[in-house]
């Protein structure tokens, strides 16, 4: 049976071999990728797709209700304006 010191030395040697193999294989993969990009004249958008924008916030919504007296409008979202509170909303629908 191996002593603790021998096992630790073996682990260090294996870790060094793993690091070396990873570096070599990474370099090979990068070279292959660069070759394919050059061969097919690929762009960043081709490889990674278009960058997606964050979720749209504050986008406009078409008004759903209108006050015939003042011309004010309301989308039907959020707190209702005073001119429609407690009233039948169907009477204020925009046609």
Buried (B, 14 or more C-beta within 10 A) or exposed (E): EEEEEEEEEEEEEEEEEEEEEEEEEEEEEEEEEEEEBEEEEEEEEEEEEEEEEEEEEEEEEEEBBBBEEEEBBBEBEEEBBEBBEEEEEEEBEEE
